[in-house]
Amino acid sequence: MSFDIFNLSLELTKALEKNNYKVPTPIQEAVIPLVKTKQDIMAQAKTGSGKTASFVIPILETLKEDEVQKKAKIKVLVLAPTRELTLQIAQTFSTLSQTFSKQLSIVSVIGGEKIGEQLLKIQKGCDIVVATSGRLVDIIGKKQIDLSTIEYFVLDEADKMLDLGFVQELDEILKIIPKNRQNLLFSATFSPKVIDIASKITNKALKVKIEDSNTNVKEITQRAIFVKKEDRSTLLRHLIKENNFKSVLVFMANKRAADNIANKFIKKGFEAESFHGDLSQEERISTLNDFKNKKIDILFSTDIASRGLHIDDIDCVVNFDLPRSTEEYIHRIGRTARAGKSGTAISFLDNENLNHFKLIEKRYKLDIPKEQIEGFDFTIANTTKQKGSLPIKGKRKSKKDKLREKGLR
C-alpha cells in the first residue's frame, strides 16, 4: 500500500517521495481520510507511530488549495507538550510543503527563545502556529495574536500535557479560538483525565485506536544486565566498544547525573553530551542537531528525550537508571528501531530495582533474559519474603470492639 490511496496532489506526493514516505503507517491509514472529510478525531497512538504526518499531510493538502491572501491568517493551531516536539512538528509542516508553489508561513511558539522575535513573525502573517501552551498564553496576554481564523485545532500527546499543568492554559486558549473548527486530538492513553480534557474541546469526535503503535518491539533486541551501581559506567563503555554502537541514547535519573557522566565519558575520549531541561533552547537545538548529524555519539538524557525525539539511526537505548513509570519504558526504547530499522535496548539491573523491572515486564508481557557480563561480578540477593509471626489472639481489638467503643453497635 502506498500514499496513492489518499489521492493527494502532485506537489504533496512529490514531497512525500522526496522525504522517503513510502508506505503509510496504521495511524496514517486510519486518520488521513477522516481529516480530509472534516471529522473531529480522538486518536490513541503512541510515539513512533507516525501520528505527526497523519495530521500534517491532510492539513497541508487543504491549505494548498486555499486562495492566496496579501497577509496570511492563522488557520492551524497545534499544541504540543515540549519544545522539542513543537519544533519537530513545525519542521514536518515545513518539509512536506517545500514543493508547494505557494509557500506557507509556519511559526514555532516556545519558551526559551526571545518572545519579541516570535511576535514579529506572527505579526507579519502566518498560516500555521505550533506552540507550547505556556508561551502561547503569554502571547495571548499581550494581545499580539489573532486566533479568530483558526480552522484546525490539534492537540498532540494530550496525556503528557496533563503532567505539565496544562488544563488552565487550555481553558484560556479555548475561550478565544472559534467554536466552528476541526479538532484533532492524539494521546498515548485515553485515561479519564484525557477524556475529560477532550470533552472541553469536542463532543463529536470519532475514536481511532491503533494497537501497539508506539514502537515495533519485535525489531528491538531487549537486554537486561545485572551490574553494581558503581560499575555501570565501566560496563557501558565496554558494551559500546564490544557491540560497535555508533549512536547511543542513555537515559539518566536526573540532570546532575547526566552532566556528570557525560563529562566522564568526554574525558575518556568519547564524543558525548548531556541533554536536559536546564539547557537553554539554543543549547538544546544545537545538541540534538549534533546528535542527529553524528557529531555526538552518546547522548546522556533525562526523560525529556523519551517522547517526540525523531532520530532514525539510534543503535542503542540504555536505561542507565530505570524509568519511574512503567509506561515510560516503552517510550524510551521506542527511540531505537525507527523507520523500519532494528535496534537494541539495554537496562541495567540491581537488587534494588529488580522488582520494578519485573512490573515493567508484567505490564508489557515481556520476559527478558537476565544477563551477567564476564568481568562484572554481581551477587543476586535472595528476594524470598520472610513470613511474619502469626498474630496473637486477643492482643488487638476486633472490629466489633472498636465499633462498640464508638457507639456504632
Secondary structure as GFF3:
##gff-version 3
##sequence-region A 1 409
A	DSSP	three_ten_helix	3	6	.	.	.	ID=ss1
A	DSSP	alpha_helix	10	18	.	.	.	ID=ss2
A	DSSP	alpha_helix	26	36	.	.	.	ID=ss3
A	DSSP	beta_strand	41	44	.	.	.	ID=ss4
A	DSSP	alpha_helix	51	65	.	.	.	ID=ss5
A	DSSP	beta_strand	76	79	.	.	.	ID=ss6
A	DSSP	alpha_helix	83	96	.	.	.	ID=ss7
A	DSSP	beta_strand	106	109	.	.	.	ID=ss8
A	DSSP	alpha_helix	115	124	.	.	.	ID=ss9
A	DSSP	beta_strand	128	131	.	.	.	ID=ss10
A	DSSP	alpha_helix	133	141	.	.	.	ID=ss11
A	DSSP	beta_strand	152	155	.	.	.	ID=ss12
A	DSSP	alpha_helix	158	162	.	.	.	ID=ss13
A	DSSP	alpha_helix	167	176	.	.	.	ID=ss14
A	DSSP	beta_strand	182	187	.	.	.	ID=ss15
A	DSSP	alpha_helix	192	201	.	.	.	ID=ss16
A	DSSP	beta_strand	206	209	.	.	.	ID=ss17
A	DSSP	three_ten_helix	217	219	.	.	.	ID=ss18
A	DSSP	beta_strand	220	226	.	.	.	ID=ss19
A	DSSP	three_ten_helix	229	231	.	.	.	ID=ss20
A	DSSP	alpha_helix	232	243	.	.	.	ID=ss21
A	DSSP	beta_strand	248	251	.	.	.	ID=ss22
A	DSSP	alpha_helix	255	267	.	.	.	ID=ss23
A	DSSP	beta_strand	272	275	.	.	.	ID=ss24
A	DSSP	alpha_helix	281	292	.	.	.	ID=ss25
A	DSSP	beta_strand	298	301	.	.	.	ID=ss26
A	DSSP	three_ten_helix	303	305	.	.	.	ID=ss27
A	DSSP	beta_strand	316	319	.	.	.	ID=ss28
A	DSSP	alpha_helix	326	333	.	.	.	ID=ss29
A	DSSP	beta_strand	343	349	.	.	.	ID=ss30
A	DSSP	alpha_helix	354	363	.	.	.	ID=ss31
A	DSSP	beta_strand	370	372	.	.	.	ID=ss32
A	DSSP	alpha_helix	399	405	.	.	.	ID=ss33
###
